[in-house]
């Protein structure tokens, strides 16, 4: 069993901002690896000579800023995605909690998968735009901005093009959830201790291992999805050298027939290398933001320290703690006023 916990010392807006800032920072820092991964998946000429040469070819043909293509769209997509994911996850989890507030690990992971699908449904058009930005040559752009991209795609390809490959997000959620579940049900045996005793380092390692296995299992579905997203007659080579498909099944069939089944994992090297720095930056940046918020709320003595503020009940929420502070201030003021009156 796993207990779903939330740090009630942060307000909802503070939690959202911490997640958003940490996500933007980690995405931006690892954007070059994301660009290389997606180029390998869709099959542009940059990726024909291996992982390291992809960086060099992108830099030589498009310049340094090309390694951050699509990053702004990805960061903008993060906020609505996180908000919808969090709200949906909480709703599903609360429906399946027992009277003690516990939920099984499998149900928690399944809830995460369903929440991810709901969030992806709303923000999927931005993911298509991100893929198009990465597929194009930024020195001779077909798409010049987010709104221009969305209107161009709808005008030339129809509204359905904004959701091309979305079914693979739903299908890919199954192996992704199974991969997470396979890791988490074995964590107690791996560390030889119950999960509630895990240190932050152990939780970080657990997250990296779970993400690595889950993404490896679901990677073929993401590869085909990216190929379908990139397919467009206005882009060089229709978005990529091997992007000429009539649909999802045709894409799977042609990729396996022409390049072998292992080509469905093209870009996996960049993705695996990205996992550790991405999660490391995500967790550390989130903790830094959280420390600042806890300090502002009065729970700790410094944003650079975990030392708790003496005399503060850590079980109180921010609004409750503010009420207590206001009460104490008023009481002290009344006591001082009474002392002054007694002197007179």
Rosetta blueprint (number, residue, H / E / L):
1 X L
2 X E
3 X E
4 X L
5 X L
6 X L
7 X L
8 X L
9 X L
10 X L
11 X L
12 X H
13 X H
14 X H
15 X H
16 X H
17 X H
18 X H
19 X H
20 X H
21 X H
22 X H
23 X H
24 X H
25 X H
26 X H
27 X H
28 X H
29 X H
30 X L
31 X H
32 X H
33 X H
34 X H
35 X H
36 X H
37 X H
38 X H
39 X H
40 X H
41 X H
42 X H
43 X L
44 X L
45 X H
46 X H
47 X H
48 X H
49 X H
50 X L
51 X H
52 X H
53 X H
54 X H
55 X H
56 X H
57 X H
58 X H
59 X H
60 X H
61 X H
62 X H
63 X L
64 X H
65 X H
66 X H
67 X H
68 X H
69 X L
70 X L
71 X H
72 X H
73 X H
74 X H
75 X H
76 X H
77 X H
78 X H
79 X H
80 X H
81 X H
82 X H
83 X H
84 X H
85 X H
86 X H
87 X H
88 X H
89 X H
90 X H
91 X H
92 X H
93 X H
94 X H
95 X H
96 X H
97 X L
98 X L
99 X L
100 X L
101 X L
102 X E
103 X E
104 X L
105 X H
106 X H
107 X H
108 X H
109 X H
110 X H
111 X H
112 X H
113 X H
114 X H
115 X H
116 X H
117 X H
118 X H
119 X H
120 X H
121 X H
122 X H
123 X H
124 X H
125 X H
126 X H
127 X H
128 X H
129 X H
130 X H
131 X H
132 X H
133 X H
134 X H
135 X H
136 X L
137 X L
138 X L
139 X L
140 X L
141 X L
142 X L
143 X L
144 X L
145 X L
146 X H
147 X H
148 X H
149 X H
150 X H
151 X H
152 X H
153 X H
154 X H
155 X H
156 X H
157 X H
158 X L
159 X H
160 X H
161 X H
162 X H
163 X H
164 X L
165 X L
166 X H
167 X H
168 X H
169 X H
170 X H
171 X H
172 X H
173 X H
174 X H
175 X H
176 X H
177 X H
178 X H
179 X H
180 X H
181 X H
182 X H
183 X H
184 X H
185 X L
186 X L
187 X H
188 X H
189 X H
190 X H
191 X H
192 X L
193 X L
194 X L
195 X H
196 X H
197 X H
198 X L
199 X L
200 X H
201 X H
202 X H
203 X H
204 X H
205 X H
206 X H
207 X H
208 X H
209 X H
210 X H
211 X H
212 X H
213 X H
214 X H
215 X H
216 X H
217 X H
218 X H
219 X H
220 X H
221 X H
222 X H
223 X H
224 X H
225 X H
226 X H
227 X H
228 X H
229 X H
230 X H
231 X L
232 X L
233 X L
234 X L
235 X L
236 X H
237 X H
238 X H
239 X H
240 X L
241 X L
242 X L
243 X L
244 X L
245 X L
246 X L
247 X L
248 X H
249 X H
250 X H
251 X H
252 X H
253 X H
254 X H
255 X H
256 X H
257 X H
258 X H
259 X H
260 X L
261 X H
262 X H
263 X H
264 X H
265 X H
266 X L
267 X L
268 X H
269 X H
270 X H
271 X H
272 X H
273 X H
274 X H
275 X H
276 X H
277 X H
278 X H
279 X H
280 X H
281 X H
282 X H
283 X H
284 X H
285 X H
286 X H
287 X H
288 X H
289 X H
290 X H
291 X H
292 X H
293 X H
294 X H
295 X H
296 X H
297 X H
298 X L
299 X L
300 X E
301 X L
302 X L
303 X L
304 X L
305 X L
306 X L
307 X L
308 X E
309 X L
310 X L
311 X L
312 X L
313 X L
314 X L
315 X L
316 X L
317 X L
318 X H
319 X H
320 X H
321 X H
322 X H
323 X H
324 X H
325 X H
326 X H
327 X H
328 X H
329 X H
330 X H
331 X H
332 X H
333 X H
334 X H
335 X H
336 X H
337 X H
338 X H
339 X H
340 X H
341 X H
342 X H
343 X H
344 X L
